[in-house]
Amino acid sequence: MIVISAPRPVHVLVALGLFLLGALSPLLAATHPGQAELVREVARDTGKSPQALNALLDGAKMQQSILDAISRPAEGKPWKDYRPIFLTDKRIDDGIAFYRDHRALLERIGRQYGVAPAYIVAIVGVETSYGRNTGKYKVLDALVTLGLHYPPRAKFFREQLKELLEMPDNHLAGPLDTLTGSYAGAQGWGQFMPTSIRDFAVDADQDGRIDLQGSLPDIFASVANYFAKHGWVNGGPVAARAQPDAGARVLAVKDATPQWPLEQLEAWGYAPLQALDPGQPTSLQVLEGPAGPEYWFTFQNFYVITRYNRSPLYAMAVHQLAQAIITGVAAADVAR
């Protein structure tokens, strides 16, 4: 038997159509995969307008050049090729001049946080050539690309994108959709990710906002605070050369965490080339230098630098640049 249903009233059909459109609109409107869910989370956590959040994300572009850049980081190079990128005569000379130009501020902040000022300078030197190159990518584009279009690192970068969208206006150097930075979404002279801005950035000039692009007190204090909060030891060693003997024990070292007293490494066949505390907690890094393997004892402060960037190559570049700056500033003081 064929049953013919009675036609529904027009107002019922209109209401049903509006309901379905409302239910589907977040999916239909989403410019990026996962956008609708992200907007719901941020709106729930902050009370921000979903329409405004969608407008921001709709304006962000997935950029293939960002995906290409993250697939070939400089940290993939051997030390013999990585070091010349950052330890140039120009970068050292510029670092010496930068330290001397801002010495009073750097040394005041260094005392406040218990962090050697030359390492603050070396961070901004390695990251952005002392503020000259803070990045050309829109931060929103970078984090949308990596957080919503790059499955291998989506968890980390989606967290960064969510934090950016939730960040108070006074923690940003400008309107969110105008911020520029690295291909990974890092901002400012010290290249802070959004969660690092949240956790470690400092309003050192006390003007009511954190400006990692234009305020040297905020920039220096934020880097120093990052180091201090990760356990920097004021006056402690960073790295020192080691000489292995022919029968030195081969060690499997996962990261830069100090895990043996120095005397244990000596017992295993690694001799220090300078006087060091034999009880000092130590790790060992082997880097591919231009003349063959380089063996380095590394300490707590080296580990702290790897909290900024996990690569031991990066940490060694920061350390060696800082040491070159210290030497250059001391020589300039003598010559003055």
Secondary structure, DSSP 8 states (H G I E B T S, - for coil): ---------HHHHHHHHHHHHHHHHHHHH-SSTTHHHHHHHHHHHH---HHHHHHHHHT----HHHHHHHTS-GGGS-HHHHHHHH--HHHHHHHHHHHHHTHHHHHHHHHHHT--HHHHHHHHHHHHTTTT---SEEHHHHHHHHHHS-GGGHHHHHHHHHHHHH--GGGSSS-GGG-EE-TT--BTTTTB-HHHHHHH---TT-SSS--TTT-HHHHHHHHHHHHHHTT--TT---EEEEEE-TT-------SS---EEHHHHHHTTEEESS---TTSEEEEEEEEETTEEEEEEE-HHHHHHHHHS--HHHHHHHHHHHHHHHHHHHHHHHH-
